[in-house]
Amino acid sequence: MPKKKRFSISEDFVRIPTKGFLSNADSTLRVSDMPVRFSFRFCSFKKGECITNLEKKELEALYKKFKKFENLTWNQLNQLPREKGITVEKNDNENYENLKNRQPNLSRYFHFRVDGADTPFRVFGGQRDDLYCILFFDPKGKENKH
């Protein structure tokens, strides 16, 4: 009986027509050109910081903001004015240290403001590749120390 060939994954074996999502000689898509996606993988479950603590009106405003951001690339999001986009946390401020201590494996840390609810609130997180990794919600405005 002939010996079965072992399954192995190599560049020659896996060919997926992606029009730019895989790096190769003729096409490379940088993270800045990829659409923004959200992840709750590192999100806090602490009382007052979790999505479950948001009111219905706050959730509606949040999902509207998600939808707006997910229609943009990272480059487009970075070019928005701070009031409509994200605020990047600088290395020398308290927010940066707090976020880095919560999740040190992210490349940048930032927050965005969600309007449309009775009280505006902020969503803090960081970037890992094309993901906006949400770390926590700040509906009471306690965390923004500028």
Rosetta constraint file for C-alpha pairs under 8 A:
AtomPair CA 8 CA 13 HARMONIC 7.85 0.50
AtomPair CA 9 CA 13 HARMONIC 5.90 0.50
AtomPair CA 9 CA 14 HARMONIC 6.58 0.50
AtomPair CA 10 CA 14 HARMONIC 6.33 0.50
AtomPair CA 11 CA 15 HARMONIC 7.41 0.50
AtomPair CA 18 CA 22 HARMONIC 6.81 0.50
AtomPair CA 19 CA 27 HARMONIC 7.49 0.50
AtomPair CA 20 CA 27 HARMONIC 5.25 0.50
AtomPair CA 20 CA 28 HARMONIC 5.55 0.50
AtomPair CA 20 CA 29 HARMONIC 5.33 0.50
AtomPair CA 21 CA 28 HARMONIC 7.01 0.50
AtomPair CA 21 CA 29 HARMONIC 5.70 0.50
AtomPair CA 22 CA 27 HARMONIC 7.66 0.50
AtomPair CA 22 CA 28 HARMONIC 6.64 0.50
AtomPair CA 22 CA 29 HARMONIC 7.17 0.50
AtomPair CA 23 CA 27 HARMONIC 6.21 0.50
AtomPair CA 23 CA 28 HARMONIC 4.69 0.50
AtomPair CA 23 CA 29 HARMONIC 6.85 0.50
AtomPair CA 24 CA 28 HARMONIC 6.23 0.50
AtomPair CA 29 CA 33 HARMONIC 6.34 0.50
AtomPair CA 29 CA 34 HARMONIC 7.16 0.50
AtomPair CA 30 CA 34 HARMONIC 6.77 0.50
AtomPair CA 31 CA 74 HARMONIC 7.13 0.50
AtomPair CA 31 CA 129 HARMONIC 6.17 0.50
AtomPair CA 31 CA 130 HARMONIC 5.71 0.50
AtomPair CA 32 CA 73 HARMONIC 6.46 0.50
AtomPair CA 32 CA 74 HARMONIC 4.71 0.50
AtomPair CA 32 CA 75 HARMONIC 4.83 0.50
AtomPair CA 32 CA 130 HARMONIC 7.72 0.50
AtomPair CA 33 CA 73 HARMONIC 5.46 0.50
AtomPair CA 33 CA 74 HARMONIC 6.22 0.50
AtomPair CA 33 CA 75 HARMONIC 6.12 0.50
AtomPair CA 34 CA 73 HARMONIC 5.10 0.50
AtomPair CA 34 CA 74 HARMONIC 6.28 0.50
AtomPair CA 34 CA 130 HARMONIC 6.39 0.50
AtomPair CA 35 CA 70 HARMONIC 6.16 0.50
AtomPair CA 35 CA 71 HARMONIC 6.75 0.50
AtomPair CA 35 CA 72 HARMONIC 5.57 0.50
AtomPair CA 35 CA 73 HARMONIC 4.00 0.50
AtomPair CA 35 CA 74 HARMONIC 6.17 0.50
AtomPair CA 35 CA 130 HARMONIC 6.94 0.50
AtomPair CA 36 CA 69 HARMONIC 6.39 0.50
AtomPair CA 36 CA 70 HARMONIC 4.95 0.50
AtomPair CA 36 CA 71 HARMONIC 7.38 0.50
AtomPair CA 36 CA 72 HARMONIC 6.21 0.50
AtomPair CA 36 CA 73 HARMONIC 5.51 0.50
AtomPair CA 36 CA 74 HARMONIC 5.70 0.50
AtomPair CA 36 CA 130 HARMONIC 5.85 0.50
AtomPair CA 36 CA 131 HARMONIC 6.24 0.50
AtomPair CA 36 CA 132 HARMONIC 6.82 0.50
AtomPair CA 37 CA 70 HARMONIC 5.87 0.50
AtomPair CA 37 CA 130 HARMONIC 6.34 0.50
AtomPair CA 37 CA 131 HARMONIC 4.91 0.50
AtomPair CA 37 CA 132 HARMONIC 5.96 0.50
AtomPair CA 38 CA 66 HARMONIC 7.79 0.50
AtomPair CA 38 CA 131 HARMONIC 5.43 0.50
AtomPair CA 38 CA 132 HARMONIC 4.74 0.50
AtomPair CA 38 CA 133 HARMONIC 5.96 0.50
AtomPair CA 38 CA 134 HARMONIC 7.10 0.50
AtomPair CA 39 CA 131 HARMONIC 6.27 0.50
AtomPair CA 39 CA 132 HARMONIC 6.08 0.50
AtomPair CA 39 CA 133 HARMONIC 4.77 0.50
AtomPair CA 39 CA 134 HARMONIC 6.11 0.50
AtomPair CA 40 CA 133 HARMONIC 6.13 0.50
AtomPair CA 40 CA 134 HARMONIC 5.45 0.50
AtomPair CA 40 CA 135 HARMONIC 7.37 0.50
AtomPair CA 41 CA 133 HARMONIC 7.00 0.50
AtomPair CA 41 CA 134 HARMONIC 7.60 0.50
AtomPair CA 42 CA 103 HARMONIC 7.51 0.50
AtomPair CA 42 CA 133 HARMONIC 6.63 0.50
AtomPair CA 42 CA 134 HARMONIC 6.50 0.50
AtomPair CA 42 CA 135 HARMONIC 5.54 0.50
AtomPair CA 43 CA 50 HARMONIC 7.17 0.50
AtomPair CA 43 CA 133 HARMONIC 7.60 0.50
AtomPair CA 43 CA 134 HARMONIC 5.43 0.50
AtomPair CA 43 CA 135 HARMONIC 4.20 0.50
AtomPair CA 43 CA 136 HARMONIC 5.46 0.50
AtomPair CA 44 CA 49 HARMONIC 6.16 0.50
AtomPair CA 44 CA 50 HARMONIC 5.69 0.50
AtomPair CA 44 CA 135 HARMONIC 5.86 0.50
AtomPair CA 44 CA 136 HARMONIC 5.34 0.50
AtomPair CA 45 CA 49 HARMONIC 6.61 0.50
AtomPair CA 45 CA 50 HARMONIC 5.01 0.50
AtomPair CA 46 CA 50 HARMONIC 6.07 0.50
AtomPair CA 47 CA 53 HARMONIC 7.26 0.50
AtomPair CA 48 CA 53 HARMONIC 6.03 0.50
AtomPair CA 48 CA 137 HARMONIC 7.64 0.50
AtomPair CA 48 CA 138 HARMONIC 7.33 0.50
AtomPair CA 48 CA 139 HARMONIC 7.53 0.50
AtomPair CA 49 CA 53 HARMONIC 7.15 0.50
AtomPair CA 49 CA 136 HARMONIC 5.14 0.50
AtomPair CA 49 CA 137 HARMONIC 4.76 0.50
AtomPair CA 49 CA 138 HARMONIC 5.95 0.50
AtomPair CA 49 CA 139 HARMONIC 7.69 0.50
AtomPair CA 50 CA 54 HARMONIC 7.62 0.50
AtomPair CA 50 CA 136 HARMONIC 6.15 0.50
AtomPair CA 50 CA 137 HARMONIC 6.01 0.50
AtomPair CA 51 CA 136 HARMONIC 7.86 0.50
AtomPair CA 51 CA 137 HARMONIC 6.65 0.50
AtomPair CA 54 CA 58 HARMONIC 5.80 0.50
AtomPair CA 54 CA 59 HARMONIC 6.14 0.50
AtomPair CA 54 CA 139 HARMONIC 7.31 0.50
AtomPair CA 55 CA 59 HARMONIC 6.19 0.50
AtomPair CA 56 CA 60 HARMONIC 6.24 0.50
AtomPair CA 57 CA 61 HARMONIC 6.33 0.50
AtomPair CA 57 CA 116 HARMONIC 7.68 0.50
AtomPair CA 57 CA 117 HARMONIC 5.43 0.50
AtomPair CA 57 CA 118 HARMONIC 7.68 0.50
AtomPair CA 58 CA 62 HARMONIC 6.07 0.50
AtomPair CA 58 CA 116 HARMONIC 7.30 0.50
AtomPair CA 58 CA 117 HARMONIC 5.01 0.50
AtomPair CA 58 CA 118 HARMONIC 7.78 0.50
AtomPair CA 59 CA 63 HARMONIC 6.11 0.50
AtomPair CA 60 CA 64 HARMONIC 6.21 0.50
AtomPair CA 61 CA 65 HARMONIC 6.30 0.50
AtomPair CA 61 CA 114 HARMONIC 6.53 0.50
AtomPair CA 61 CA 115 HARMONIC 6.60 0.50
AtomPair CA 61 CA 116 HARMONIC 5.41 0.50
AtomPair CA 61 CA 117 HARMONIC 6.29 0.50
AtomPair CA 62 CA 66 HARMONIC 6.21 0.50
AtomPair CA 62 CA 114 HARMONIC 6.15 0.50
AtomPair CA 63 CA 67 HARMONIC 6.10 0.50
AtomPair CA 64 CA 68 HARMONIC 6.30 0.50
AtomPair CA 65 CA 69 HARMONIC 6.17 0.50
AtomPair CA 65 CA 114 HARMONIC 6.92 0.50
AtomPair CA 66 CA 70 HARMONIC 5.95 0.50
AtomPair CA 67 CA 71 HARMONIC 6.48 0.50
AtomPair CA 68 CA 72 HARMONIC 7.17 0.50
AtomPair CA 69 CA 73 HARMONIC 7.98 0.50
AtomPair CA 69 CA 77 HARMONIC 6.94 0.50
AtomPair CA 72 CA 76 HARMONIC 5.75 0.50
AtomPair CA 72 CA 77 HARMONIC 6.12 0.50
AtomPair CA 73 CA 77 HARMONIC 6.22 0.50
AtomPair CA 74 CA 78 HARMONIC 6.09 0.50
AtomPair CA 74 CA 130 HARMONIC 7.43 0.50
AtomPair CA 75 CA 79 HARMONIC 6.41 0.50
AtomPair CA 76 CA 80 HARMONIC 6.63 0.50
AtomPair CA 77 CA 85 HARMONIC 6.12 0.50
AtomPair CA 77 CA 86 HARMONIC 7.31 0.50
AtomPair CA 78 CA 85 HARMONIC 7.14 0.50
AtomPair CA 78 CA 86 HARMONIC 7.04 0.50
AtomPair CA 80 CA 84 HARMONIC 6.19 0.50
AtomPair CA 80 CA 85 HARMONIC 5.17 0.50
AtomPair CA 80 CA 86 HARMONIC 7.66 0.50
AtomPair CA 81 CA 85 HARMONIC 5.87 0.50
AtomPair CA 81 CA 86 HARMONIC 7.90 0.50
AtomPair CA 82 CA 86 HARMONIC 5.51 0.50
AtomPair CA 82 CA 87 HARMONIC 5.63 0.50
AtomPair CA 83 CA 113 HARMONIC 7.36 0.50
AtomPair CA 84 CA 113 HARMONIC 7.77 0.50
AtomPair CA 85 CA 112 HARMONIC 6.27 0.50
AtomPair CA 85 CA 113 HARMONIC 7.83 0.50
AtomPair CA 86 CA 110 HARMONIC 6.41 0.50
AtomPair CA 86 CA 111 HARMONIC 5.62 0.50
AtomPair CA 86 CA 112 HARMONIC 4.61 0.50
AtomPair CA 86 CA 113 HARMONIC 7.58 0.50
AtomPair CA 87 CA 110 HARMONIC 5.33 0.50
AtomPair CA 87 CA 111 HARMONIC 5.41 0.50
AtomPair CA 87 CA 112 HARMONIC 6.11 0.50
AtomPair CA 88 CA 108 HARMONIC 7.43 0.50
AtomPair CA 88 CA 109 HARMONIC 6.06 0.50
AtomPair CA 88 CA 110 HARMONIC 4.27 0.50
AtomPair CA 88 CA 111 HARMONIC 6.78 0.50
AtomPair CA 89 CA 93 HARMONIC 7.16 0.50
AtomPair CA 89 CA 95 HARMONIC 6.57 0.50
AtomPair CA 89 CA 96 HARMONIC 5.33 0.50
AtomPair CA 89 CA 108 HARMONIC 7.73 0.50
AtomPair CA 89 CA 109 HARMONIC 5.54 0.50
AtomPair CA 89 CA 110 HARMONIC 5.02 0.50
AtomPair CA 89 CA 111 HARMONIC 7.61 0.50
AtomPair CA 90 CA 96 HARMONIC 6.24 0.50
AtomPair CA 91 CA 96 HARMONIC 5.75 0.50
AtomPair CA 91 CA 97 HARMONIC 7.36 0.50
AtomPair CA 92 CA 96 HARMONIC 7.09 0.50
AtomPair CA 92 CA 97 HARMONIC 7.83 0.50
AtomPair CA 93 CA 97 HARMONIC 6.72 0.50
AtomPair CA 93 CA 145 HARMONIC 7.98 0.50
AtomPair CA 93 CA 146 HARMONIC 7.57 0.50
AtomPair CA 94 CA 98 HARMONIC 6.13 0.50
AtomPair CA 94 CA 145 HARMONIC 6.63 0.50
AtomPair CA 95 CA 99 HARMONIC 6.10 0.50
AtomPair CA 95 CA 143 HARMONIC 7.26 0.50
AtomPair CA 95 CA 144 HARMONIC 6.80 0.50
AtomPair CA 95 CA 145 HARMONIC 6.43 0.50
AtomPair CA 96 CA 100 HARMONIC 6.00 0.50
AtomPair CA 96 CA 109 HARMONIC 6.46 0.50
AtomPair CA 96 CA 110 HARMONIC 7.91 0.50
AtomPair CA 97 CA 101 HARMONIC 6.03 0.50
AtomPair CA 98 CA 102 HARMONIC 6.38 0.50
AtomPair CA 99 CA 103 HARMONIC 6.31 0.50
AtomPair CA 99 CA 104 HARMONIC 7.70 0.50
AtomPair CA 99 CA 109 HARMONIC 6.72 0.50
AtomPair CA 99 CA 124 HARMONIC 7.80 0.50
AtomPair CA 99 CA 125 HARMONIC 7.17 0.50
AtomPair CA 99 CA 126 HARMONIC 7.88 0.50
AtomPair CA 99 CA 135 HARMONIC 7.68 0.50
AtomPair CA 100 CA 104 HARMONIC 4.65 0.50
AtomPair CA 100 CA 105 HARMONIC 7.87 0.50
AtomPair CA 100 CA 106 HARMONIC 7.68 0.50
AtomPair CA 100 CA 109 HARMONIC 7.51 0.50
AtomPair CA 102 CA 135 HARMONIC 7.65 0.50
AtomPair CA 103 CA 135 HARMONIC 7.84 0.50
AtomPair CA 105 CA 128 HARMONIC 7.77 0.50
AtomPair CA 106 CA 126 HARMONIC 5.71 0.50
AtomPair CA 106 CA 127 HARMONIC 5.45 0.50
AtomPair CA 106 CA 128 HARMONIC 5.23 0.50
AtomPair CA 107 CA 126 HARMONIC 6.92 0.50
AtomPair CA 107 CA 127 HARMONIC 5.57 0.50
AtomPair CA 107 CA 128 HARMONIC 5.97 0.50
AtomPair CA 108 CA 126 HARMONIC 5.30 0.50
AtomPair CA 108 CA 127 HARMONIC 5.33 0.50
AtomPair CA 108 CA 128 HARMONIC 7.84 0.50
AtomPair CA 109 CA 124 HARMONIC 7.75 0.50
AtomPair CA 109 CA 125 HARMONIC 5.82 0.50
AtomPair CA 109 CA 126 HARMONIC 4.07 0.50
AtomPair CA 109 CA 127 HARMONIC 6.52 0.50
AtomPair CA 110 CA 124 HARMONIC 6.02 0.50
AtomPair CA 110 CA 125 HARMONIC 5.68 0.50
AtomPair CA 110 CA 126 HARMONIC 5.76 0.50
AtomPair CA 111 CA 122 HARMONIC 6.38 0.50
AtomPair CA 111 CA 123 HARMONIC 5.34 0.50
AtomPair CA 111 CA 124 HARMONIC 4.28 0.50
AtomPair CA 111 CA 125 HARMONIC 6.03 0.50
AtomPair CA 111 CA 126 HARMONIC 7.95 0.50
AtomPair CA 112 CA 122 HARMONIC 5.51 0.50
AtomPair CA 112 CA 123 HARMONIC 5.49 0.50
AtomPair CA 112 CA 124 HARMONIC 6.84 0.50
AtomPair CA 113 CA 120 HARMONIC 6.76 0.50
AtomPair CA 113 CA 121 HARMONIC 5.73 0.50
AtomPair CA 113 CA 122 HARMONIC 4.43 0.50
AtomPair CA 113 CA 123 HARMONIC 6.51 0.50
AtomPair CA 114 CA 120 HARMONIC 5.53 0.50
AtomPair CA 114 CA 121 HARMONIC 5.38 0.50
AtomPair CA 114 CA 122 HARMONIC 5.93 0.50
AtomPair CA 114 CA 123 HARMONIC 7.53 0.50
AtomPair CA 115 CA 119 HARMONIC 7.38 0.50
AtomPair CA 115 CA 120 HARMONIC 4.72 0.50
AtomPair CA 115 CA 121 HARMONIC 6.99 0.50
AtomPair CA 116 CA 120 HARMONIC 6.90 0.50
AtomPair CA 119 CA 139 HARMONIC 7.69 0.50
AtomPair CA 120 CA 139 HARMONIC 7.26 0.50
AtomPair CA 121 CA 137 HARMONIC 7.60 0.50
AtomPair CA 121 CA 138 HARMONIC 5.83 0.50
AtomPair CA 121 CA 139 HARMONIC 4.54 0.50
AtomPair CA 121 CA 140 HARMONIC 6.69 0.50
AtomPair CA 121 CA 141 HARMONIC 6.22 0.50
AtomPair CA 122 CA 137 HARMONIC 6.11 0.50
AtomPair CA 122 CA 138 HARMONIC 5.19 0.50
AtomPair CA 122 CA 139 HARMONIC 6.45 0.50
AtomPair CA 122 CA 141 HARMONIC 7.03 0.50
AtomPair CA 123 CA 134 HARMONIC 7.03 0.50
AtomPair CA 123 CA 135 HARMONIC 7.81 0.50
AtomPair CA 123 CA 136 HARMONIC 6.20 0.50
AtomPair CA 123 CA 137 HARMONIC 4.66 0.50
AtomPair CA 123 CA 138 HARMONIC 6.16 0.50
AtomPair CA 124 CA 134 HARMONIC 6.07 0.50
AtomPair CA 124 CA 135 HARMONIC 5.73 0.50
AtomPair CA 124 CA 136 HARMONIC 5.49 0.50
AtomPair CA 124 CA 137 HARMONIC 6.20 0.50
AtomPair CA 124 CA 138 HARMONIC 7.54 0.50
AtomPair CA 125 CA 132 HARMONIC 6.62 0.50
AtomPair CA 125 CA 133 HARMONIC 5.37 0.50
AtomPair CA 125 CA 134 HARMONIC 4.31 0.50
AtomPair CA 125 CA 135 HARMONIC 4.70 0.50
AtomPair CA 125 CA 136 HARMONIC 6.85 0.50
AtomPair CA 126 CA 132 HARMONIC 5.74 0.50
AtomPair CA 126 CA 133 HARMONIC 5.28 0.50
AtomPair CA 126 CA 134 HARMONIC 6.70 0.50
AtomPair CA 126 CA 135 HARMONIC 7.45 0.50
AtomPair CA 127 CA 131 HARMONIC 5.68 0.50
AtomPair CA 127 CA 132 HARMONIC 4.90 0.50
AtomPair CA 127 CA 133 HARMONIC 5.90 0.50
AtomPair CA 128 CA 132 HARMONIC 6.71 0.50
AtomPair CA 128 CA 133 HARMONIC 6.87 0.50
AtomPair CA 138 CA 142 HARMONIC 6.63 0.50
AtomPair CA 138 CA 143 HARMONIC 6.59 0.50
